[in-house]
Amino acid sequence: MAGQTHSTTEGTHEAIEVPASEHGASFPPFDSTTFASQLLWLAITFGVFYWIMKNVAVPRIAGILEDRKDRIAGDLSEANRLKDETDAAIAAYEQALAEARNKAHGIAHDTRAKLKAEHEARREKAEKELGEKLKAAEAQIAGIKTEALSQIGDIAGETTSALVEQLMGKAPTKTDLTKALKTAMD
C-alpha cells in the first residue's frame, strides 16, 4: 500500500503512507533512547538561562529597584525638607501675627491712655472753669443777698410806715418805727 494512488468520484487524491518503522510507537520526549540527550540539553539550556538571569536580568532588575529606592529616598528627604521649611514658615507667620497683635494691643492701650488723659484734662479744665463761675455766681448772689438784706430794713420800714399810716391815719415817727423793726427782727 505504500505508494498507492486512490481515486475517488470527487477527484484524484494522492495519499502518502508512512511506514510504521519511521514514526515509532511512542511520543519522542518519552522515548527512553533519547533520555540522555534530552537531559544534556536540559542541563545546557538551564545553565544558559541561569547564567542570563544571574548576569543580565537580575542585575538590571536590581539596578532598577535600587534606582527606585534612591529616588523614593530622595523624594522623602525632599518632602521632609519642604515640610520643615513649611513648619518654619508657619512658625514665623504665627510669631509675626502674635507680634502684630501685641503691637496692636499696645497701640490701642496707648491710644486709650492718651484719650483718657486728654478727656481728664478737659474735664478738669471744665470743672475748674465751672468752679470759678460758681464762685463768681455765689459771690454775686452773696452781694445781692447782702444788699437785699441791707435794704430789707428800709423796705420793711417804708412798708410798715405806709400800713400804719393807712390804718391809723398818721405816719409813725422814725424812732418808733426803728424800735419796732428791731424788736421784730430779733
Contacts in CASP RR format, 6 or more apart in sequence:
PFRMAT RR
TARGET T0000
AUTHOR 0000-0000-0000
METHOD contacts of the structure
MODEL  1
MAGQTHSTTEGTHEAIEVPASEHGASFPPFDSTTFASQLLWLAITFGVFY
WIMKNVAVPRIAGILEDRKDRIAGDLSEANRLKDETDAAIAAYEQALAEA
RNKAHGIAHDTRAKLKAEHEARREKAEKELGEKLKAAEAQIAGIKTEALS
QIGDIAGETTSALVEQLMGKAPTKTDLTKALKTAMD
1 17 0 8 1.000
2 17 0 8 1.000
2 19 0 8 1.000
3 16 0 8 1.000
3 17 0 8 1.000
4 15 0 8 1.000
4 17 0 8 1.000
5 12 0 8 1.000
5 14 0 8 1.000
5 15 0 8 1.000
6 13 0 8 1.000
6 14 0 8 1.000
6 15 0 8 1.000
7 13 0 8 1.000
28 34 0 8 1.000
29 38 0 8 1.000
153 181 0 8 1.000
156 181 0 8 1.000
156 184 0 8 1.000
157 177 0 8 1.000
157 181 0 8 1.000
160 172 0 8 1.000
160 177 0 8 1.000
160 180 0 8 1.000
160 181 0 8 1.000
161 171 0 8 1.000
161 172 0 8 1.000
161 177 0 8 1.000
164 171 0 8 1.000
164 172 0 8 1.000
165 171 0 8 1.000
165 172 0 8 1.000
172 180 0 8 1.000
END
